[in-house]
């Protein structure tokens, strides 16, 4: 099938140069990119569950505001 796509001149130039370095055609490069984009599964990556069990903050900090907790964690190192 013949079709027309519009891309920026800068991207087209980079794509042509890349195709030349790969000793392939712009058509092949676009087809390969489309195939890769269509098979990419956005659900492939998921964060592992890094939660921990525990009883929350230590007793001295359970009712503390964030400024107090930050001061205890960072002290005079900023933060």
Kinemage of the C-alpha trace (Angstrom):
@kinemage 1
@onewidth
@group {chain A} dominant
@subgroup {mainchain}
@vectorlist {calphas} color= white
{ca unk a 1} P 0.000 0.000 0.000
{ca unk a 2} L 1.248 3.451 -0.791
{ca unk a 3} L 0.646 6.173 1.758
{ca unk a 4} L 1.958 9.593 2.684
{ca unk a 5} L 3.107 10.660 6.120
{ca unk a 6} L 4.241 14.071 7.278
{ca unk a 7} L 7.185 14.296 9.642
{ca unk a 8} L 9.492 17.149 10.506
{ca unk a 9} L 12.369 17.886 8.149
{ca unk a 10} L 14.843 17.334 10.985
{ca unk a 11} L 13.460 13.875 11.816
{ca unk a 12} L 13.275 12.924 8.145
{ca unk a 13} L 16.916 13.881 7.677
{ca unk a 14} L 18.003 11.895 10.719
{ca unk a 15} L 15.938 8.915 9.578
{ca unk a 16} L 17.455 8.980 6.083
{ca unk a 17} L 20.965 9.190 7.531
{ca unk a 18} L 20.209 6.316 9.919
{ca unk a 19} L 18.817 4.220 7.079
{ca unk a 20} L 21.951 4.889 5.024
{ca unk a 21} L 24.210 3.862 7.912
{ca unk a 22} L 22.164 0.675 8.328
{ca unk a 23} L 22.324 0.070 4.566
{ca unk a 24} L 18.545 -0.048 4.367
{ca unk a 25} L 15.742 2.077 2.981
{ca unk a 26} L 13.644 4.683 4.723
{ca unk a 27} L 10.632 2.495 3.959
{ca unk a 28} L 12.179 -0.485 5.767
{ca unk a 29} L 13.141 1.696 8.703
{ca unk a 30} L 9.594 3.059 9.060
{ca unk a 31} L 8.075 -0.429 8.714
{ca unk a 32} L 10.420 -1.803 11.376
{ca unk a 33} L 9.572 1.077 13.713
{ca unk a 34} L 5.845 0.534 13.228
{ca unk a 35} L 6.175 -3.185 13.901
{ca unk a 36} L 8.127 -2.513 17.076
{ca unk a 37} L 5.591 0.077 18.234
{ca unk a 38} L 2.666 -2.272 17.663
{ca unk a 39} L 4.191 -5.199 19.502
{ca unk a 40} L 5.337 -3.161 22.490
{ca unk a 41} L 3.262 -4.126 25.499
{ca unk a 42} L 2.749 -1.200 27.868
{ca unk a 43} L 2.013 -3.695 30.653
{ca unk a 44} L 5.456 -5.350 30.412
{ca unk a 45} L 6.898 -3.224 33.196
{ca unk a 46} L 5.478 -3.252 36.671
{ca unk a 47} L 7.034 -2.178 39.906
{ca unk a 48} L 7.593 -4.957 42.394
{ca unk a 49} L 5.766 -4.685 45.680
{ca unk a 50} L 8.327 -3.080 47.965
{ca unk a 51} L 6.006 -2.439 50.854
{ca unk a 52} L 7.036 -3.633 54.274
{ca unk a 53} L 5.119 -4.870 57.212
{ca unk a 54} L 5.469 -3.023 60.438
{ca unk a 55} L 3.740 -0.853 62.942
{ca unk a 56} L 4.377 2.525 61.331
{ca unk a 57} L 6.571 5.185 62.832
{ca unk a 58} L 8.442 4.684 66.067
{ca unk a 59} L 6.550 5.871 69.144
{ca unk a 60} L 8.486 9.146 69.437
{ca unk a 61} L 7.477 10.154 65.895
{ca unk a 62} L 3.909 8.869 65.537
{ca unk a 63} L 2.361 12.266 66.212
{ca unk a 64} L 5.256 14.357 64.890
{ca unk a 65} L 4.855 16.796 62.020
{ca unk a 66} L 6.905 16.460 58.862
{ca unk a 67} L 9.409 19.144 59.939
{ca unk a 68} L 10.365 17.119 63.024
{ca unk a 69} L 10.675 13.862 61.065
{ca unk a 70} L 12.776 15.590 58.374
{ca unk a 71} L 15.049 17.131 61.029
{ca unk a 72} L 15.582 13.704 62.618
{ca unk a 73} L 16.364 12.142 59.249
{ca unk a 74} L 18.601 14.843 57.789
{ca unk a 75} L 19.844 16.834 60.757
{ca unk a 76} L 22.160 19.599 59.586
{ca unk a 77} L 22.662 18.061 56.111
{ca unk a 78} L 19.779 20.059 54.619
{ca unk a 79} L 16.746 18.388 53.220
